[in-house]
Every structure is written in structure tokens, then in C-alpha cells.
Amino acid sequence: MAESESRVVMIAVDASAQADEAFEWYLNNLARDSDSVKVVHCAEFHLGMSVGINYDEKQIAQITEQVKKQQNEVDNLKSKFVDKLRGKGPNEQAFKIKGEAFILNGKKPGEAIIEAAETHKANLIICGTRGLGKIRRTFMGSVSDFIVQHARCPVVVVRK
């Protein structure tokens, strides 16, 4: 692929330091102005109470407040990464990278990222890794492992 050819780079992020590291690695090592970057985040909303039918107004207000708070956190995360695409690079030159952020939900994160990569015809997927040990990774699963095993394009897993 020639330097001036457009490529679709999908960067999977969350609120972790590892996601920041992966994003910065892309900006410092691979970023091209001709890139089209798709920043994806798998939103998982967690409520502090079990879901049921018999809630009073106070409980409904608490649930609504929790959802709004988590949605604000997701919106801030999206803005943070898209703003970085319009920031300055390692040589203080301004990036002119086209980018957009997507919130993926309804599936496990690995599955959602693979589906989004196929939908957007990604040429490359970049993600961070939490560095779980073998036993924890076996029981908890690893999003980065899933992406590496199922992606139809190259994957860069950035270790901190």
C-alpha cells in the first residue's frame, strides 16, 4: 500500500492506560494524514442494582442517573480520542487524520470489534492488552486474544 493510499485503521479503546498507550503508539509510529481512523469502544453499562419490575420512583431516578453518568463517561472517552487525532504529532506537526468514534454494544467486546472491522473494511486493528497471566486470561478471556484469533486483517497488540 503506497504512502498516500487511504487505509482504514480501527483502534479499540476503553478507559484504561493500555488503550491510551495503544492509541499513542499508533500516532507516533503509524499515523498518516490519509488514514481513516475508526475509534471503537464497547460500552458496558453496569447498574448498582438488579433489574426487576417493581421499582419505585426513587429507584427509577437512581437508575436513570447511573445511566446518564455512564453515558457521559462514554461521550468523554469518544471526544478524548477524536480530539487526539486532530492534535499534534511527535514532530509537533498537526495531524490531519480523518477519524470518527463508534460505540459498540449488545455483544461481547471481541465479537463487536471483529464485526465492526469487517463492516468498515479495516486494513488494520490496533488494541492494548491488560497483560493478564495465563490462568486469569483462561478464565476471564482476553479481548486482544480474541481479536488476534478472529480478525481477517493484521492486528497490532500494544503492550505497555
Salt bridges, closest charged atoms under 4 A:
ASP20 OD1 - LYS80 NZ 2.78
GLU24 OE2 - LYS84 NZ 3.01
ASP35 OD1 - ARG7 NE 2.61
GLU100 OE2 - LYS38 NZ 2.57
GLU115 OE1 - LYS107 NZ 2.18
GLU118 OE2 - ARG152 NE 3.47
ASP145 OD2 - ARG137 NE 3.04
